[in-house]
Amino acid sequence: MYKILSIISITAIPLMITIILVHGYIKGIKLYDTFVEGAAEGFKTAIKIMPYLIAIFLAIGIFRESGALEAFSQMLFIPGRLIGLPKEVIPLAILKPISGSGSLAMVKDLVNTYGPDSLIGRIASTMMGSSETIFYTMAVYFGAIGIKKSRHTLTCAMIAHVAGVIASVIVCRVVFS
């Protein structure tokens, strides 16, 4: 069974690319020209969203270096304790909606410090997989299509993030304790 899954995982992407290329060829699509046109459009999109990315990265740097992350961690210590969230994981819960790479580095540090099989390592890993980098995603996608008013997106996304944090703690405590 393992060998079959291994073969499927190794061949899946090359097979899909081949199917797409063969399908395009059969349909008479100029594959190279279409690829170049798509790449040019992707480059234009990247240039269009660059100011939003710079703004979000600048905000992340200010948030971390100003001590605001530490202040928020202190404020959330008691509510976090009520749901069983270890204090070491609180900065991750705060940083995850803001920075994917920053939160990934934080998970790496937590796993290296406490171990992958520790409750802290498991909660951090589960939390990392159960939530989204909200501000980055909104900046990229809304910036790409020019949306200025996000309406209820941020509120709903933050509610979902809090639900993911709580679920991570509960599931890890039930399954691994």
N, C-alpha and C positions, 0 to 999 in steps of 0.2 A: 504494500500500500504506500509506504514511504517513497519507494522508487518511482511509482506512478505519479505521485504528487510532485516529486522533484523534476521529473521530465516535463510535466505540465507547466510548472512555474518557470522552467528554463526556456521553453519554447513559446509561451503565450505571447509575449510582446513581439518577437520577430514574426510570428505567425499573423498577428493582427496587422502589422505594418505591411506584410506581403499581401494580405487580403485587400487592404486599402489600395495599395499600388495596382494590383491586378484589376480591381473593380474600376478604378479611375482610367486605366488603360483601355478596358473593354468599353467604357462609356465614351471614350474619345477625348478625355480631358487632357489638356497639356499640363502634365504633372509638374514639371520643373517651373514653368511660368506661374502656375497656381501657387506653388510653394514659395517662390520669391515674392509674389504679391502678398501672401499671408505674412511672411516675415517682415516685409516693409510696413504692413499695417500694425503688426505687433510692436515694431520699433516706435512707430508714431504713438501708440498707446502708452508705451513705457515713458516716453518723453512727456506725454500729457499728465501722467500721474506722478512724475518726479517731485513736484512741489509738495504734494500731499505726503509722500514718503519722507522727504526731508523734514517736514513739520512734525510728523509723528516720531521720528528718530530723535529729533531735538527735544521734544517733550519728554520722551523716555529718559534721556540723559539728565535733563533737569530734575525729573521726578526722583531718580535714583541718587544723584549727587547732592541734592538739596537736603536730604534727610527725610523727605516726605514719606518714602517707603517705610522707613523705620518708625515714623510717627503713626502711620496707619496701622502698622503691625501691632504697636502698643495698644492702640484704640480697639483693635479687634481681638485682643487676647482673651478677654472675659467671654464675649459671645462665641468665640472659637472653642473655648474650653467647655461651654455648655453643650456643644454638639460633638465634642471629643476630638476636635482638631488639634493636633500637636502644635505647640508654639513655633517649632522649627519650620513648619509648612505654611504658616500664615503669610510670610512674604511671597511665596509662590502663588497663593490664592489671589493676592493683590496684583502681582506682576503679570500673571498669565493673560488677562484681557488686553494688556498693553503691549507686551513684547514676547513673541514666540521664542526668539533666540536667547533672550535674557532668562526666560523661565526654563528653557531647556538646560542652560548652564546651571541654573539653580537646582534643577532635578539631579543633574550630574553630580554636583557638590553634595547634595543630600544623600544620594546613593553611595558615593564614595566614602562619606563620613559615617553613615549609619548602616550601610549594607543594603543590598537589593531585597533581602528577605526580612528586613526589619519592618515594623509597622509604618514608620516614617517613610521609608523607601517605597513601600507598596502604596501608601496613600498618595505620595507625590507622583508616582508613576501613573496611577489611576486618574488622578486629577489632571495630569498633563494630557491624557488621552480623552478626557471627558469634557473638555471645554475648548473654546476657540480664542484666537487672538483677535478680539472684537475690534479694537480701535484700528489696528493695522488692516484688517479685512475691510472694514468700512471705508477707510481712507483709500485703499486700492480700488475697490469695486465702485464705490460712489464717485470717486475722483475720475475713474475711467469713463463713466457715462455722464458726468457733470451734474450729479444730484447735489443740491446745496442744503436741502432740508430733509433730514433723515426721519422725521416724524417719530414713530414709536420704535424704531429699529434698536436704538441704543438701550432703551428701557427693557424691551423684551429680551435682548441679548444678555444684559446684565442679570436679569431674573434667571435666565437659563444657566448662566455661569454660576450663580449662587446655588442653584439646584444641583449642578454638577459637582460642586465642591462638597455640599452636604451629602449627596449620594456617594461620592468617593469615600468619605469618612465612614458612613454607615456600612456600606458594602464591605470595605476592607476590615472594619471591626467585626462584622458578623462572620465573614468568610475566614479571616486569618487569626481570629482570637480564640 
